[in-house]
Amino acid sequence: MKTRIIVITSHFLHNPIREILSRIKADCEIKLVTYDNFTNIPEVYDTYAADADAFLISGKIAMYAIKAVEHEIMRPMVSLDIDLAGLYKSILDLLLENRNQDLKRVVLDFLIPIGNEITADAFLKELGIRPISPLIERWINSLDSAQIQAIEEQTIQKAIHLWNQDAIDLVICQYSNIIPALEEHGIAYFYPYPSDIRLEGLIEELLCKVELEHMHANLPVVINAVPYDSELCNSDNLSLIDRYIKEFLRKNLMECTSYKSKDHCSAITTVQMMDHLTGRCRKCKLSIYLEAKLGFKVAVGYGIGINLDMAIKNALSASKEAIFAGGSFIMNEKGDLIGSLCSDNPTIMEKHYIQEVGAIAKKCSLSTITVRKVIACMKMNESDTITTQELASRLGGTIRNANRILHNMEKGGVARIAYARTTNTKGRPTKVYELHLDL
């Protein structure tokens, strides 16, 4: 069965894209559909997601408008937008057509929502100083769905204002949905259409993504479950956990093999099943079910591996993190840690972060758990300074232990005594430590 790709375009791009698709030879089924605006594009995506293998979206913001909304089904997708080389060529073509064109009077629509430097002249100068793509990516990633939905209207209003003020001659468009409004107000515009080669390349990229996703969906996953409280980790409680894991799997028609060991319960499945179990790494349905049945908290860790041995090792690491931090965690085949799945916004701690924590722990003769607790304290404090008393209070330990931790960190070179804080009462000044934990 051939791969099915859905191409979602604006109404303006529908016919040009259809013509390009008719000329290229793609080894897949392609269906072309349209969206009205950034508000309704997530709905268009959901309409076709169940029957599609992948999506090609006409524009980066349109793609992020889809990603900003939670979906039951997520498919691989790429955006069809002009790259920096294409934009540079578009500006050059304008100059070749009209050598007297003032680039300060040519506006790039995608720069309008970002800031004040929106002209082709400013774009070329910025391009010569630093890469602009990362700046645009960071801006897009900072947007929520409401801000994305407002982009088109904001861009249209600014373009109309500048045109009415006789401040611009032309708009180079990437937001094809604003073109009808530009035409209505008589504003000159230029849209750099994608080439046949560009579109063909994106389809090939999607086909590779689909193949990789199918391979990833079948990677082995090991799930570990153990009581948070070590005193509850006995044979009777583990038997109960094993029983309710099996019950949960049967009720959810999950293809898993479960078993009990001497200190935890486990199940073996695949990434595809794990995605269903966790709502694509957003929520741990298993831990919720177990706690409702058992009456005590259970730490659940998911380990993904390129083989079963790696999955077992990663599951142990994920369950240790779950015991330490609370909630449920996933460690993927790259060594990244995802969680907590019980929080509103699970985060990804990349492997390099985990390795750096390990390096700090070794350098300071401390456990990685201790170092992570200190990092968590600093984040809660929203400061890089802390006293022994504050650390002891945060960790729920003794002053002596907190003093040992900070002394070891000082010896390890990641902490220093910044100053001494005096009080009105008698006694020694309080040492204030400055920590350097740039992770």
C-alpha positions in Angstrom: 0.0 0.0 0.0 1.4 3.4 -1.0 2.2 6.1 1.5 -0.6 8.7 1.6 0.5 12.4 1.9 -2.0 15.2 2.5 -0.9 18.6 1.2 -2.6 21.5 3.1 -2.4 24.8 1.3 -4.0 28.2 1.4 -6.7 28.9 -1.2 -4.2 31.1 -3.1 -1.7 28.3 -3.4 -4.1 25.5 -4.3 -3.9 25.8 -8.1 -0.2 26.5 -8.4 0.7 23.6 -6.1 -1.7 21.3 -8.0 0.0 22.2 -11.3 3.5 21.4 -9.8 2.2 18.1 -8.3 0.9 17.1 -11.8 4.4 17.6 -13.2 6.5 15.7 -10.7 6.7 11.9 -10.3 6.0 11.0 -6.7 5.9 7.3 -5.5 3.0 8.0 -3.2 -0.7 9.0 -3.1 -1.1 12.8 -2.7 -4.3 14.6 -1.8 -4.5 18.4 -1.9 -6.8 20.3 0.6 -7.1 23.9 1.7 -7.5 25.8 4.9 -9.1 29.2 5.5 -6.8 30.7 8.2 -4.5 29.8 11.0 -7.5 29.4 13.3 -9.1 26.6 11.3 -6.0 24.7 10.1 -5.8 22.4 13.1 -9.4 21.3 12.4 -8.4 20.6 8.7 -5.5 18.5 10.0 -7.7 16.5 12.3 -10.1 15.8 9.5 -7.5 13.9 7.5 -5.0 12.7 10.2 -6.5 9.2 10.7 -6.2 8.3 7.0 -2.9 10.1 6.3 0.7 8.9 6.7 2.2 12.4 6.5 1.4 16.1 5.9 3.0 18.8 3.7 1.9 22.2 5.0 2.2 25.4 3.0 4.2 27.6 5.4 6.1 27.3 8.7 3.6 29.3 10.8 0.7 27.2 9.4 2.6 24.1 10.5 3.2 25.5 14.0 -0.5 26.5 14.2 -1.2 22.8 13.9 1.5 21.8 16.4 0.3 24.4 18.9 -2.9 22.4 19.4 -3.1 19.0 21.0 -4.1 16.2 18.6 -5.1 12.6 19.2 -3.1 11.6 16.1 0.3 13.1 15.2 1.8 12.4 11.8 5.2 13.5 10.3 5.0 16.9 8.6 7.2 19.4 6.9 6.5 22.9 5.8 6.5 24.2 2.3 8.1 27.7 2.6 10.8 29.5 0.8 14.3 29.1 2.3 16.8 31.9 2.8 18.5 31.3 -0.5 15.1 31.6 -2.2 14.3 34.9 -0.4 17.7 36.2 -1.4 17.1 35.2 -5.0 13.6 36.9 -4.9 15.2 40.2 -3.8 17.9 39.9 -6.4 15.2 39.3 -9.1 13.4 42.4 -8.0 16.6 44.4 -8.4 17.4 42.9 -11.8 13.9 43.9 -12.9 14.1 47.4 -11.5 17.6 48.6 -10.6 16.2 51.7 -9.1 14.1 49.8 -6.5 14.8 51.1 -3.0 15.0 48.0 -0.8 14.0 50.1 2.2 10.6 50.3 0.6 10.2 46.5 0.1 8.7 44.7 3.1 9.0 41.0 4.0 5.7 40.0 5.5 7.1 37.3 7.8 9.2 39.9 9.6 6.3 42.2 10.4 5.1 40.3 13.6 8.7 39.9 14.8 9.9 43.5 15.1 10.6 46.9 13.5 13.3 45.9 11.0 11.0 44.5 8.3 12.4 45.7 5.0 14.4 43.8 2.5 17.3 46.1 3.1 17.3 45.3 6.9 17.0 41.6 6.1 20.1 41.6 3.9 22.1 43.5 6.5 21.0 41.1 9.2 21.9 38.2 7.0 25.4 39.5 6.7 25.8 39.7 10.5 24.3 36.5 11.9 22.1 33.6 10.8 18.5 34.7 10.8 16.9 31.3 10.7 17.6 30.5 14.4 16.1 33.8 15.4 12.9 33.1 13.5 12.7 29.6 14.9 13.0 30.9 18.5 10.3 33.4 17.9 7.9 30.8 16.4 8.6 28.4 19.3 7.7 31.2 21.8 4.2 31.7 20.4 1.0 30.2 21.8 -2.0 29.3 19.6 -3.7 32.6 20.2 -0.7 34.6 19.1 -0.3 32.4 16.0 -4.0 33.0 15.1 -3.4 36.8 15.3 -0.4 36.9 13.0 -2.2 37.2 9.7 -4.5 40.0 10.8 -1.6 41.8 12.4 0.5 41.5 9.2 -2.4 42.7 7.0 -3.1 45.8 9.2 0.6 46.8 9.2 1.0 46.4 5.5 -2.2 48.4 4.8 -1.0 51.1 7.2 2.5 51.4 5.5 0.9 51.4 2.0 -1.5 54.2 3.0 1.4 56.2 4.4 3.2 55.7 1.1 6.1 54.1 3.0 6.4 50.9 0.9 6.3 49.9 -2.8 6.0 46.2 -2.4 5.4 43.3 -0.1 7.3 40.0 -0.5 4.9 37.4 0.8 5.4 34.1 2.7 1.9 34.3 4.2 -0.1 33.5 1.1 -3.3 33.9 3.0 -2.9 37.6 3.3 -2.7 38.1 -0.5 -6.5 38.5 -1.0 -6.4 41.4 1.5 -3.4 42.9 -0.3 -5.2 42.7 -3.7 -8.3 44.3 -2.2 -6.3 47.3 -1.1 -4.3 47.5 -4.3 -1.0 46.7 -2.5 1.7 45.4 -4.8 3.1 42.1 -3.8 5.3 39.3 -4.9 5.0 35.6 -4.0 8.0 33.4 -4.7 6.4 30.1 -5.7 8.3 26.9 -4.9 10.1 25.1 -7.7 9.3 21.6 -8.9 12.6 20.4 -7.5 11.8 22.0 -4.1 8.4 20.3 -3.8 9.8 17.0 -5.0 12.5 17.2 -2.4 10.1 17.9 0.4 7.9 14.9 -0.6 11.1 12.7 -0.6 11.9 14.0 2.9 8.4 13.1 4.1 8.6 9.6 2.7 11.9 9.2 4.7 10.2 10.5 7.8 7.3 8.1 7.4 9.7 5.1 7.0 11.7 6.2 10.1 8.5 6.6 12.1 7.4 3.1 11.2 10.8 1.8 12.4 10.6 3.8 15.6 7.1 2.7 16.4 8.3 -0.9 16.6 11.3 -0.2 18.9 11.1 -2.2 22.2 9.8 -0.5 25.4 10.2 -1.8 28.9 7.9 -0.4 31.6 9.0 -0.6 35.2 6.6 0.0 38.2 7.6 0.1 41.8 6.2 1.7 45.0 7.6 5.2 45.7 8.0 4.3 49.4 10.8 1.7 49.6 9.2 0.3 52.8 6.2 -0.8 50.6 8.4 -2.7 48.2 7.6 -6.2 49.4 6.4 -9.4 47.6 2.7 -8.8 48.4 2.6 -5.3 47.1 4.6 -6.3 44.0 2.1 -9.1 43.3 -0.7 -6.6 43.5 1.1 -4.2 41.2 1.7 -7.1 38.7 -2.0 -8.1 38.9 -3.3 -4.6 38.2 -0.8 -4.0 35.4 -2.2 -7.2 33.7 -5.7 -6.0 34.4 -5.0 -2.6 32.9 -3.4 -4.1 29.8 -6.4 -6.3 29.2 -8.9 -3.5 29.6 -6.9 -1.3 27.1 -6.3 -4.2 24.7 -2.6 -3.6 24.9 -0.1 -6.0 23.3 2.3 -6.3 26.2 4.1 -9.1 28.2 4.2 -8.4 31.9 6.2 -10.1 34.7 7.3 -9.6 38.3 10.9 -9.5 39.6 12.2 -9.4 43.2 12.2 -5.5 43.4 9.8 -4.2 40.6 7.2 -5.2 38.1 7.7 -4.8 34.4 6.0 -5.0 31.0 7.5 -5.3 27.5 5.8 -3.5 24.6 6.6 -1.2 21.7 6.8 2.6 21.1 3.5 2.5 19.3 1.8 1.0 22.3 3.6 3.3 24.7 2.4 6.3 22.7 -1.2 5.1 23.2 -0.5 4.4 26.9 1.0 7.9 27.6 -1.0 10.0 25.1 2.2 10.6 23.1 4.4 11.2 26.2 2.0 13.6 27.9 0.3 11.5 30.7 0.8 8.2 32.4 -2.5 6.4 32.4 -1.0 3.4 34.0 0.2 5.1 37.2 -3.2 6.8 37.6 -4.9 3.4 37.3 -2.5 1.7 39.7 -2.7 4.4 42.4 -6.5 4.3 42.2 -6.5 0.5 42.7 -3.6 0.3 45.3 -4.1 3.3 47.5 -0.3 4.1 47.4 1.9 5.9 44.8 3.7 4.0 42.2 6.8 5.2 40.3 6.6 4.3 36.6 9.5 4.4 34.2 9.5 3.8 30.5 12.6 2.8 28.7 13.0 2.8 24.9 15.9 1.0 23.3 17.2 0.0 19.9 17.2 -3.5 21.5 15.7 -5.1 24.6 18.9 -4.7 26.7 18.9 -1.0 26.1 15.2 -0.7 26.9 15.7 -2.5 30.2 18.6 -0.3 31.2 16.7 2.9 30.2 13.6 1.8 32.1 15.6 1.4 35.3 17.0 4.9 34.8 13.6 6.3 34.2 12.0 4.6 37.2 14.9 5.9 39.4 14.1 9.4 38.2 10.4 8.8 38.9 11.2 7.8 42.5 13.5 10.9 42.9 11.4 13.5 41.2 7.8 12.2 41.4 5.6 11.4 38.5 6.5 9.1 35.6 9.4 9.4 33.2 10.5 8.1 29.8 14.1 7.6 28.8 14.3 7.3 25.0 16.8 5.5 22.8 19.0 8.6 22.6 19.3 8.8 26.4 17.0 11.8 26.7 14.7 11.9 29.8 11.1 13.0 29.3 8.9 14.0 32.2 7.3 14.2 34.6 4.3 12.8 32.7 2.2 13.9 35.7 3.0 17.6 35.1 1.2 20.0 32.8 4.2 20.5 30.6 6.6 17.5 30.5 10.0 18.6 29.6 12.9 16.9 27.7 16.2 16.6 29.5 18.7 15.9 26.8 21.4 13.3 27.3 24.1 16.0 27.5 22.3 17.5 30.5 22.2 14.1 32.3 25.9 13.6 31.5 26.8 17.1 32.8 25.0 16.3 36.1 27.0 13.1 36.3 30.3 15.0 35.7 29.4 17.5 38.4 28.5 14.7 40.8 31.9 13.0 40.2 33.9 16.2 40.5 32.2 17.1 43.8 32.1 13.5 45.3 28.3 13.7 45.5 25.5 11.5 44.1 23.7 12.5 40.9 20.5 12.6 42.9 22.0 15.1 45.4 23.2 17.3 42.5 19.8 17.2 40.9 18.2 18.2 44.2 20.5 21.2 44.5 19.7 22.2 40.9 16.0 21.9 41.6 16.5 24.1 44.7 18.3 26.8 42.7 15.5 26.8 40.1 12.8 27.1 42.8 14.9 29.9 44.4 15.3 31.6 41.0 18.8 32.6 42.1 22.3 31.3 41.8 23.1 32.0 45.4 22.1 30.0 48.5 23.0 29.6 52.2 23.5 26.4 54.1 20.4 27.1 56.1 18.3 27.6 52.9 19.6 24.5 51.3 18.9 22.4 54.5 15.4 23.8 54.6 14.8 23.0 50.9 16.2 19.5 51.1 14.5 18.7 54.4 17.9 17.7 55.8 20.3 18.8 58.5 22.5 21.9 58.5 25.5 19.6 58.8 24.6 17.7 55.6 23.8 20.9 53.7 27.2 22.3 54.8 28.9 19.1 53.5 27.2 19.4 50.1 28.2 23.0 49.6 31.7 22.4 50.9 32.1 19.5 48.4 30.7 21.7 45.6 33.2 24.4 46.5 36.1 21.9 46.4 34.7 20.7 43.0 34.9 24.2 41.6 31.1 24.7 41.0 30.5 26.9 44.1 32.2 29.7 45.8 31.6 31.9 48.9 30.3 35.1 47.4 30.0 37.1 50.6 29.0 36.8 54.2 25.6 38.0 55.4 25.5 39.7 58.8 22.5 39.9 61.1 21.5 42.1 64.1 21.7 39.0 66.3 24.9 37.6 67.9 26.7 34.8 66.0 28.9 34.3 63.0 28.0 35.9 59.7 26.1 33.5 57.3 28.1 32.4 54.3 26.3 33.0 51.0 27.4 30.5 48.3 27.3 31.3 44.6 26.7 28.2 42.4 27.8 27.8 38.8 25.6 25.1 37.4 25.1 26.2 33.8 23.2 23.3 32.3 
